[in-house]
Structures are given as C-alpha cells and as structure tokens.
C-alpha cells in the first residue's frame, strides 16, 4: 500500500508480526496529513516500524503525529520503532526528546530491530528453563533493562 503526493509518499509492507512504513520526502505541515493517514492505516501488529532513512525533514507536526501513533500503538499492546533516521531527523528526535520515548534503531544492526526472529513469541529463547532465563546469566546483566517500559531509550547512530 502506498500513500503518495508530489513531495511525499509512504510505502507499507505488512508481515505477520511487523508492519513497516517507509516515508520518503519532507514531513511538514503540508504533508503531515498523508503521513498520519499512513501511520493510522497500518494494521495492528506487535511492531510498527517506521524507516526514516528517506525523510529529510521532520517538523513539529511530524513529531506530533509520531507521538499520537506511539500512544495508539502502545494502547493496543504494540510498539512503535523508528529506524535509520537521517542525521537531520536524528537531531530533531534528540532535541525534542522523542528518542527517550521511542526506540530508534539501525537496520544495519538487525539484532536490534523488534520483529527480529528472537523477538517473536515462541522463539526458543522464550521457553522457560532456557539458559538465558537462569538467574545470574550474563545476558541478565547486560543492556536488557534499557528496553523495559518506563525506561529511556538511547539514540543509536546509524551508518551513513
């Protein structure tokens, strides 16, 4: 599915556990309606991933659309994840503090992307008694706490 206009368009890929949106262009007051329509048209899945690599400008209107979508997705038990922001967009995320509310990841590090096979329900690592569930396992001491609800997310720098 594609939402498009002259200056802006959004492509959508729907998978079993992830919906990925790829907006391209500038997200400003003139294009935010199309952006918001694409965000809200995404079917319910555990993860809504927005690839920001094609976005060159993210205005306050775009930030508001992301916050509203985050609240909507979270209310149904899902997660909104932003990936591969352009450096200018990454700066907007940092200045507004949105990177503390929403996870920002890089697609060149697939292990960090929600919807990766290890995040899917029923994966072997989710089975009770798996070595990673044992108290004191080294994984329990690493960065897992950063993704707990109510925790701040780091802004990850993506390769250019």
C-alpha positions as CSV (number, residue, x, y, z in Angstrom):
1,X,0.0,0.0,0.0
2,X,1.3,3.5,-0.9
3,X,0.1,6.9,0.2
4,X,1.5,9.5,-2.1
5,X,1.7,13.1,-3.2
6,X,4.1,15.2,-5.2
7,X,6.6,16.0,-2.3
8,X,5.9,13.0,-0.1
9,X,5.0,9.3,-0.3
10,X,4.8,6.3,2.1
11,X,5.2,2.7,1.2
12,X,3.9,0.0,3.6
13,X,4.9,-3.7,3.9
14,X,2.7,-5.9,6.1
15,X,4.2,-9.1,7.7
16,X,2.9,-11.5,10.4
17,X,4.4,-9.6,13.3
18,X,5.6,-6.3,11.8
19,X,4.3,-3.5,9.7
20,X,7.0,-1.4,8.1
21,X,6.3,2.1,6.8
22,X,8.9,3.8,4.6
23,X,8.1,7.6,4.2
24,X,10.1,9.5,1.6
25,X,10.3,13.3,1.5
26,X,9.7,16.0,3.9
27,X,7.2,15.6,6.8
28,X,5.9,19.1,7.5
29,X,2.5,20.9,7.8
30,X,1.8,20.3,4.1
31,X,2.5,16.6,4.2
32,X,1.7,15.5,7.7
33,X,-1.9,14.6,6.8
34,X,-0.7,11.9,4.4
35,X,1.9,10.7,6.9
36,X,-0.7,10.5,9.7
37,X,-3.1,8.6,7.4
38,X,-0.4,6.1,6.6
39,X,0.5,5.6,10.3
40,X,-3.1,5.1,11.2
41,X,-3.9,2.9,8.3
42,X,-1.3,0.4,9.4
43,X,-2.9,-2.9,10.5
44,X,-2.5,-4.0,14.2
45,X,0.7,-6.0,14.6
46,X,3.1,-6.3,17.6
47,X,5.6,-3.9,16.0
48,X,5.0,-0.8,13.8
49,X,8.4,0.1,12.3
50,X,8.9,3.4,10.6
51,X,12.0,3.6,8.4
52,X,13.1,7.2,8.4
53,X,16.0,6.9,6.0
54,X,14.1,8.7,3.2
55,X,12.9,11.5,5.4
56,X,14.9,14.7,5.0
57,X,12.8,17.0,7.3
58,X,10.7,16.2,10.3
59,X,8.7,19.2,11.6
60,X,6.8,19.6,14.8
61,X,3.7,18.4,13.0
62,X,5.5,15.2,12.2
63,X,6.7,14.8,15.8
64,X,3.1,15.2,17.0
65,X,2.0,12.5,14.5
66,X,4.6,10.1,15.8
67,X,3.7,10.8,19.5
68,X,0.0,10.2,18.7
69,X,0.8,7.0,16.9
70,X,3.0,5.8,19.7
71,X,0.2,6.3,22.2
72,X,-2.3,4.5,19.9
73,X,0.0,1.5,19.2
74,X,1.0,1.2,22.9
75,X,-2.6,1.2,23.9
76,X,-3.2,-1.9,21.9
77,X,0.0,-3.6,23.3
78,X,2.3,-2.9,20.4
79,X,5.5,-0.9,19.9
80,X,6.4,1.9,17.5
81,X,10.0,1.8,16.5
82,X,11.9,4.3,14.4
83,X,14.7,3.1,12.2
84,X,17.6,4.7,10.2
85,X,16.9,8.4,10.7
86,X,18.8,10.8,8.5
87,X,21.3,12.9,10.6
88,X,19.0,16.0,10.4
89,X,16.0,13.9,11.5
90,X,18.1,12.2,14.3
91,X,18.8,15.7,15.6
92,X,15.1,16.6,15.7
93,X,14.5,13.3,17.6
94,X,17.3,14.2,20.1
95,X,16.3,17.9,20.5
96,X,12.6,17.1,21.1
97,X,13.5,14.2,23.5
98,X,11.5,11.8,21.3
99,X,14.4,9.4,21.3
100,X,13.8,8.9,25.0
101,X,10.2,7.8,24.4
102,X,10.5,5.8,21.2
103,X,13.3,3.3,20.4
104,X,15.4,4.4,17.5
105,X,17.3,1.6,15.8
106,X,19.5,0.9,12.7
107,X,18.6,-1.6,10.1
108,X,22.3,-2.5,9.7
109,X,22.1,-4.0,13.1
110,X,19.1,-6.4,12.6
111,X,19.6,-7.9,16.1
112,X,18.4,-4.5,17.5
113,X,15.2,-4.4,15.4
114,X,11.9,-5.5,17.1
115,X,10.3,-8.1,14.9
116,X,13.7,-9.9,14.5
117,X,13.2,-13.7,14.9
118,X,14.5,-13.6,18.5
119,X,11.6,-11.2,19.4
120,X,8.8,-13.4,18.1
121,X,6.7,-15.3,20.6
122,X,7.6,-18.9,20.9
123,X,11.2,-18.5,19.9
124,X,13.5,-20.9,21.8
125,X,14.9,-18.1,24.0
126,X,11.4,-17.5,25.3
127,X,11.0,-21.1,26.6
128,X,11.1,-21.5,30.4
129,X,14.3,-23.1,31.6
130,X,16.3,-21.8,28.6
131,X,19.8,-21.0,29.8
132,X,19.2,-17.3,29.4
133,X,16.3,-17.5,31.9
134,X,18.6,-18.8,34.7
135,X,19.4,-16.2,37.4
136,X,22.9,-14.7,37.0
137,X,23.2,-15.5,33.3
138,X,25.4,-12.9,31.7
139,X,22.6,-11.7,29.5
140,X,20.6,-10.7,32.5
141,X,23.4,-8.3,33.5
142,X,23.7,-6.6,30.1
143,X,21.6,-4.0,28.4
144,X,18.2,-5.7,28.6
145,X,17.0,-3.2,31.2
146,X,17.1,-0.3,28.7
147,X,14.0,-1.6,26.9
148,X,11.8,-2.0,30.0
149,X,8.6,0.1,30.0
150,X,9.3,3.5,31.5
151,X,13.0,3.4,30.7
152,X,14.7,5.8,28.5
153,X,15.9,4.7,25.0
154,X,19.3,5.7,23.6
155,X,19.6,7.4,20.2
156,X,21.6,4.9,18.1
157,X,23.8,6.4,15.4
158,X,23.3,4.7,12.1
159,X,25.8,4.1,9.4
160,X,25.5,6.6,6.6
